Every structure is written in C-alpha cells, then in structure tokens.
Amino acid sequence: MRDLAPEDPAAIGPYRLTGSLGEGGMGKVYLAQSRGRRRVAVKVVRPEIAADPGFRERFRREIEAARAVGGFWTAPIVDADPDAATPWVATDYIAAPNLAEHVNEYGPYGVDELVSLTVGLAEALETIHRAGLVHRDLKPSNILATDDGPRVIDFGISKAVQGLTTLTDTGLIIGSPGFMSPEQASGGRVGPSSDIFSLGTVLVFAATGKGPFDAESIPAMLYRVVHDTPSLNGVPEGLQEVLAACLEKSAERRPTPGKLLDRLNGASLPAPTRPMQRHEATTATSPAQTAAEPTPAVDARVSHPTWGYSDGGKILIGLGLLISIGTILYYLLSGDDGLWESLVVPGLVFFIPGSVLCLWATRHPREVVIEVTGQGLNYVHLHWNWRGLWGDVQSVTLAPFRHPGIDRVYWEVKATWGDNWNPVAQVPKPFRVKGHPRAARILLLFTGAATTRAELTRLDVALRHHAAGKYNPDPALIALLRSS
C-alpha cells in the first residue's frame, strides 16, 4: 500500500480513501473506509474506458450479476456506482497475501494443501458461473491465501456470459499471458470453461512455483498456451490427471467446477501445514496490516447501527405523562380552574427535554456488535457488554429471526450451555432468551442482499473455525450463502 498522491481524490462515493493499493488495465484501486469504519477496496474505472458509449450499461449489468455471487471463497461486492462521473466498485477488504506472494514466501503447496486449494477455487468458480459471470482473469495475484482457504477477487467487472458485448472495444485485454485459455489467447469466444483452463494453470503454479506454459517472452508464452502440451513436472501424481483435464485445449472437454468437486469426491479441507504469515501485499484487497499483532482472518466482527442511549429521554417523557394524567384527574375531581396552565409545567420540565434526548439518540446511533474470536463470543448492545467463553458454550446457532409484527429479517447468533452452568446471573437482560434460561443471543440487522451475504459469510467462516463441532448453521443460512 502506498500513500495517496496529490492528484488522488479524498473520497469515492461515501468512502474515505486511506491509501493507494495498485493500478491495472481497468483502473486504480484504493483502500478506503466506510462511515462505520469498515475497510473496503474501491476500484475506479479509467476515464477513457468509462467514456465508451456502451461501457456503463455493460458495467451496470455485470455489477448486478456479481452482487449475486456469494459462497465462502470470494471477496463479495458491497457497493458500486456505475452512474458516477468516474464509475467505481467496492469489494470486501481481505488482508492476506495473494497466491503468488504466498508461494514465493513459503514454496509450492503440498498435496493436502493443493487439494484444499483446488476444491475451494472450484466452488468459487461454481458460484461465479452460476451468477452468469466469467472471471476471465483467474491468476495467482487474483487469489488471496487466507488462513481458512482461498478467496477469488476482481470478478466484478468480468464479461457476463449472456447478453453483453465484449469489454475489449476500447483495446483493453482482460487476461494474463501464461494463465489465459487458448481461446482467449487467440481472440476466440470465452465462456466458463475458459476459467477452468486458467484454474489448471493456477494449480500448476501452486504445485511447482511456475506456470505450465512459462517462456522467455509473451509471444512465446501465448504460442505455448495455444499449441503446446502443458508442463506438469512437479505436480503430485494424484492430481496430474485432474489438472491435465482442466488444461485440455478443447473447451468442450474440460470439466465443470461441479464435475471437479465430484471427481475429488468430497476431499477434506485440512488446515494449512505451513504458517501463512501476514506481510506487505500488493494486490487490491490485500495490503499490509498495520497492527503489530494482526488479527487472524478467521476472527469476525460484525455490527449494525441502532438508536443511541434514549433511556433518559423515555423516563422524562414517562414522568411528564404521569404528572399530566394526575393533574387532569385532580382538576376534574376538584372542579378548580387553571387546568391548562398547570399542564404547561410537565410539558416544559419533562416532555421537551425528554423529546430532545430521544432526538439526540436518533442522530447519534450506536452499534450492535458480535465478535467471534478464538476465546469465545463477545456481544455488545449500547452500554451492555457480555463475553461467553468457548469452554462454557455447548452449542452455537446462526439463524434468521423475525419479531412478531415487524417486516424485517434479523439474524440471531445464539449460544447455549449445559446443565452444569447457569448463565442467567452473568448475562445482561438484553441478551437473554425468553423461555431458555441457558441461552444468550444477539440480533443483527443488515441492509441489502450483498451486505447480508458478506457479513453472514464472515460470521459463518469464523464460527466454523472457532466453534468447531459446537456450531450448527441454520438451513436457511446455508441456502442463502449458496444461492445465486
């Protein structure tokens, strides 16, 4: 990450820019913060590309399709503005080295790690293709190596499978020599099977530290991609057949992501056997962390705004209401005059200050927060704070929740305990579950389908990692994260 240059803007849309992450063929990428201090990577399209008559419509349609991409293995799009003077798209920020940096730092992947990488990337492509997109630039620098698996980035401005003209009208070529498919390198029709070929080249790189078509020059490399047999020297024997199928010259003969997953027959996803140290990264969504001891990527902190402290205002309004009722009853029973003049006192003393305090609370929102860490769960709601340790937790669920009469879907993170421990005395009242004395919960409310999927994916990954067998994801959650 580099400091902002004098010519860089201070903000893009609602996001305040904090650094420059890089520049590519489509435009420049910045690290930015939302008003709630959520970090995102914002890609700004080059003006000459945005000036193309058909670009904005293509860009708008691709963004809409890309918002539907969920799952565990991607960095989701959280915001975009195709109609801005300079169009931009914001993706979830993931602090991790890319695959190229990881291989250069720690060496090629072992067999178990390679299987994990293969199934993770296959599932990522499955969700991308299901949304009607083709990545068109799958390469090591567009894959982040996080502690809990790969994340595919930069798929939000790829060519949609149906209904769009090419994005190369301006002379822009999407793709990287050595990782392109033969049809892409020769200017042919590009579809989902092109990503499978690129997947094969990426996996060969992960297994050997070099691509299957490496050459001294770009023209020679492109010639090898189109005409030569890929070099699989150094690829583990058990995976050579799988990668050879991905690297078939004929697009029709390559497997689909689903076929790849079936072929690997549900291979397990072991934890990395080598440390994945955080270091300075150069990709758009993987800059260096600035903290001395960075938080592991599997930890999660998710929040949403709620009203501020309005209890004082409500108490004043309540007192004013009681005094007003008492005053009215007194004058009705006594027959004395001066009722309306007497009602001015509670109005001035209680109603007006109470209303001001309530209005202040709406203008100064606070956060409802759930944190999932290696130690346990941390719930925060206004001035209430509670932490439950994993050693005491019996089970955890993440499920949708509806308040009666409220047309909103909240998401409930609920923890329960065994009979040998009673949390009631330790759990603040807002976190207790009526009818379940050994349970605590917090409710989260998200805005927009893309944000909901991104935040729930973050929670789901962290709970799978830290809660292990204690975590029970709700079927509705699984369906949402896997939906197109």
N, C-alpha and C positions, 0 to 999 in steps of 0.2 A: 504494500500500500504506500502511496505517495501523498504528499500534501497537495491541497488544491492549488492550482495555478491561478494567477491574477485574472485570466480570461474565463475561468470556470465559474458557473453560477453558484450562488449561495444556497439555492434550493431548487428542487424539481417537484412541481406539484405541491403536495403537503409535506414533503420530506426535506429535512435539512441535511445538506451534504457535509460529510466529515472527512472525506478523503477520496483520492482517485485510485481505482483498482486496476485499470488497464484500458486498452483501446484495441478494437478489432475491425473487421471489414464492415460490420453493420453500424458501429458507433462506439461511444465511450461509456465506460461503466464506472459508477461511483458507489462508495459506501455511504449510506445515509441513515438517518434516524427519523422515525415517525414522531408525532407529538406525544405519544405514550412511551417514547424512548425504545421502541422496538427497532432493531437494526435490520436493514434490507439492502439489497444490491439493486441499484437503479441503472438500467441500460438506456441510453439516449441515442436515438437513431440519427445518423448523419443527415444534415440538411439536404444534400444533393439526392439522397435516397428518398427522403420524405417528400421532395418536390415532384417525384414521379406521379403522373396522374392517377395510376391505379394502385399505388402503394398503400395509401391509408385504408382503403377498403379491404385489401388483402390482409393488412396488418390487423385490422379490427376483427376480421373473421378468424384469423389464427389465434388471437388472444382469447376470443370467446371459446374456441375449441380447447386451447391449452388450459383454461381455468378448470376444465373438467378432469384434468389429469390429477389423480390422487395416488394413493398407494404409499408404500414405505420407502421407495428407492428414488424419489425425485425431490428437487427443491421447488416447491409449488409457487406459482404466480400469485401474488397477493394484491396487486393493483396495476393499473395501466391507464393511459390516456392517449388513444390513437388520434384524437382530435386536437391535441395541444399544438402550439406553434412548432415545437420540436417533439414529435411523438416519443413516448417512453414507456417502459415496462419495469415493474419492481418485482423481484423474486425474494423468497425467504433467504435470509443470510445464514450460511453454514460456515463456521470457522473450522476448516480442515484442509490439509494439503491435497492437491489433486493427485491422480494416479501416477502421472509421470514423475512428480516430485517424490512420491512415496517409494516408487521402485528405485529411483536414483539414490534415495537415502538409505533404504534397507535391503535392496536387492530384489530379485524376482520372487514371486509368490510360490509357496509350497503347494502341494496337491490339495490339501483341505481348504486352504485359503482361496485357491483358484476355483474350486467347486462353489464356494460361497459367493465369490465374485460373479461367476457365470450365472447362477440362478437369480442373484439379485438384479443383475443387469437385464436378464431375460424377462423378469417380472416388470421391471421398469419400462422396457420397450413394449411389453404387452399392454400396459396402461396407456402409454403414449399413442400406440397404434389404435387402441380402442376408441380414443378420443378423436380419431380422424386425422392424426398428425404423423408426419415422417420427420425424424430428427435431422437427418442429412449431414450431421457433423459430429457423429459419435467418435470421440478420440480421447486419449488419456487425460488431456487438460480439461476436458468437459465432464470428467468423472471425479467426484470428491471421495477420498478414502477416509471415512469417518470410523469411529470406534465400533459402531454397530452395523457396518456394511456400507456399500457404495451408494452415492447419490448422483443421479444424472442431472446436469444443469444445461441451460442455454437451449431448451427445446421450445421456447415460447414464440419464436419468430421463424420457425421452420415452415416448409411448404405443406399446406393441408393436402390430404390425399385426394379430396374431391372438390371440384368447383373453382379452383384458383388457377390463375395463370402463373408462370414462373416468376420467381423473385430475382431472376438474373437479367431482367430487362435493362437495368442500369449498368450492366457489366460486372455486377457483383457475383462472385463464385462462392457458393457455400460448400464447404468441404475442405479436407486437408489431404494433400498428397501422401500416399502410403496408407491411409485409412479410408480412402474412398472405395466405393464399389466399382467394378468395371463399367457398368452402365453410366455411372455418374462421371467417371473419368473420361469417358468417350462422348459425353453430351447426350446420352440416351434418356429414356423415361425412368424416373426414380420413384420407387414405391417402398413399402415396408420392408421388403426383402433386402433392399439396399442397406438398411440399418443392421440387418443380420450379418451381412458381409463385414461391415465396419466392426460389429461386435467381435467377429472372429479375429480381426487384426488386433483389436484392443487386448483380447485374451492372450494372443501370442506374445504381445509386448509384455503383459503382466507375468507371463511364464518364463520369458527369456531375457527381457530387458531390451529387446529390439523388435522391430516390426517384421512381418513376413515378406515384405517387398522392399526392404531397405536398399538404397542405391546412392551413388555419389551425387546425382543431380535429380532435380524434379522431373524433367522429361523422362529420364531413365526409370525413375520410380513409377511414373504413370504408365509407362510401357509395360513394366513388370506386372502392375496391377491388372492390366487388360489381357496380357498374353501369357505370362509365366506362371508356373506352379509355385504356390507359396512355400516358403521355408518353414518347416515345423521342427527343426532341430532344437532340442532342449525342452520341448513340450512334453509333459508326463505322458507315458504311453496310454494310460486310461482315458485321456482326453484328446488324443490326436485325432481319433475318428470323428469326434463331435466337432472339433474346430475345422477339420477338413470339409465337413458337410456345410458349415457356415460359409466357408471360403470357395464354394462352388462358383465357377464363372457364370453358369446359367442361373438366373434369379429364380426360376421355377423349381429348381432342385434344392434350394436352401430350405431348412426347416423354419417353421414359425416359432415365435417365442414360446407358445404353448407346447409345441412339439419338443422343444429343447427341455422345458421343465419336465415333461413326461419322460423324456429319454433319460434324464438324470434321476428319475424315479424317486422324487422327494428327498434328494440328498440333504443331509443335516447341514446346519449352518453353524460350524464351530466358531468359537471366539478366536480372534487373531492370535497367532502364536508368537508374533513379534511385536514389540511396542510400537505404537503409532504416535510418535512424538509430534506435538504441535510446533511448527516453525513458520517462518515468514513465507507466505504463499503469494502467488502472483495472479491467481485466477480471479474472476469477477466476484465469486461468492466465497472465496477462501483466503482472506487476508490474515495477517498475523494477529494473534490475540495480544492485547496489551497488558493483561494482568500477569503478575509474577507467577501465580499458580493457576493456570487456566482451568475452568470447569470442564469436565468430560462432556462430550457431545450428547451422551445418553441422559444427562440430567435435563429436567424440563422445568420452566417457569412460565405459566400461562395465567393471564389476567384479563379482566374486563372492567370498564368503569362502572361505578354505581354512585348514588347520591352520597354527598358528604355527610358530616355529622349534623343531623336535623333534630336530634332528640330534644335539645334545649328549646328550640322553636315550637315543637309539638307540645311540650309541657306548658309553655307560656300560653299557647292558644287554648289548651285544655283548661287551665286555670281561669282564663278570661271567660270561657264558655260557662263554667260552673258559677262564677260570680254573676254573670249576666242572668243566668236562669234564677239564681237566688234573689237577685234584685227585682226581676219581673214578678216572681211569686210574692215577694214582700209587698210591693205596691198594689198588686191585685187583691191581696187579702186585707191590707190596711186601708185601702181607699185613698191614700195620700197622693198628692200631685208630685210632679218632678221626676217621673219615671225616665223620660228620655234624657234629661240632663244627667241623671245618675249613671245611665248606661255609657256615657262618654268616658268615665273613669276606667272601666275594664278595657274599653276599646283602645284608649291611649296607652295604658300601662301594660297590657298583655297582648292584645291582638296585633297591634302594629309591630312591636319588637319581635313577637313570635313569627309573624309573616316575613319580616326582614331576615331572620335567622334561617328560615326554611328556604327562602330565595337564595341566600348566600350558599346554602348547601347544594342547591341545584347547579349553581355557577362554579362550584369548586368540587368537582367529583373526586372520589377516592377509588381505590382498586379493590376488587375481589381477586384473591390470588391463590393458586395452588402450586406448590413446588414439590417436585418429585426428585429426591436425591438418594445417594447411597445409604444415608442414615434413616430415611423414612419420608413421611408426608408432612408438609407444612401448610396449614390453612390460615389465611388472613382475610378478615372481613371488617372493614372500618377499624375500630380500636380493639377488635378481638383478634387474638393470635393463638394458635394451638399447633403442637407438633406431636405426631404419633410415630414411634419407632418401629422399624420392621420386625424387631424381635417380639413385639407385643401384638402385631397385626396378624389376624388369622386369614383374612381374605380381603381383596380389593376389587371393586367393580367400577366400570366406566360405562354409563348408560344414559339414554335420553330421559328427561323428566319434564312433566307438564303440571303446572299449577292449575287447579280447577278454575275454569272461567277465564283463564289467560291464554290467548292465542300465540304463545311463544314456546319454543322448544329450548329448554335448558339442558345442560349436560352435567350429570351428577357423578362426582368422584366420592365413593362411599367405602369406608374401611370398617371392618367388624373384628371383634375379639372373641376369644374362647371364654368358657365359664369361669376360668380361674382369675379373671381380671375384670374389674368393673370401671369403665372409663367415665361414668356419669359425673363423678365429683371433679374430674380433671378436664372434661370437655366443656368449653363455653356453650351457653344455651343456643346461640345461632347455628352451631354445628351438630346439635343433637338430632336424632331421627325419631320422630314420634312413633311410639309402639315398639321401638328397637333399642333397648337400653344399652346394648353393647355395640353400638354403631355410631359413627360420626361421618358427616358429609359436608361438601361444599358444592354450590351450584354455580355454573359458569354459563354466560350467555354470549354468543358470538354473532357478528353481523356479516352476512354474505356467505355463500356456499364455499367459495375458495378459502376464505379465512377460517371457516369452521373445519374444513378438511385439514388445513395446515396445522391448526392448533391441536386438533384431536390426534393427528398423526404424531405430533411431538409428544403428547401425553402417552399415547399408546406405546411408542417405542421405549420411552423411559420406564413405564410400568413393566413392560415385558422384560427389560433388562434388570431392574432393581427388585421387582416383586416376585420374579420367577414364577413358581407354581401357585403362588397366592393370588395371582391376577386372573380375573375372569372377564374378558371383554364381552360386551353385550352383542348378540347377533345383529342388532340394528347398527351398531358401530362398525362391525366388520363389513356389513353390506354397504355402508356409506363410504368407507375408505377404499373399497374395491370397485365402487360404482364408476361408471363413465359419465 
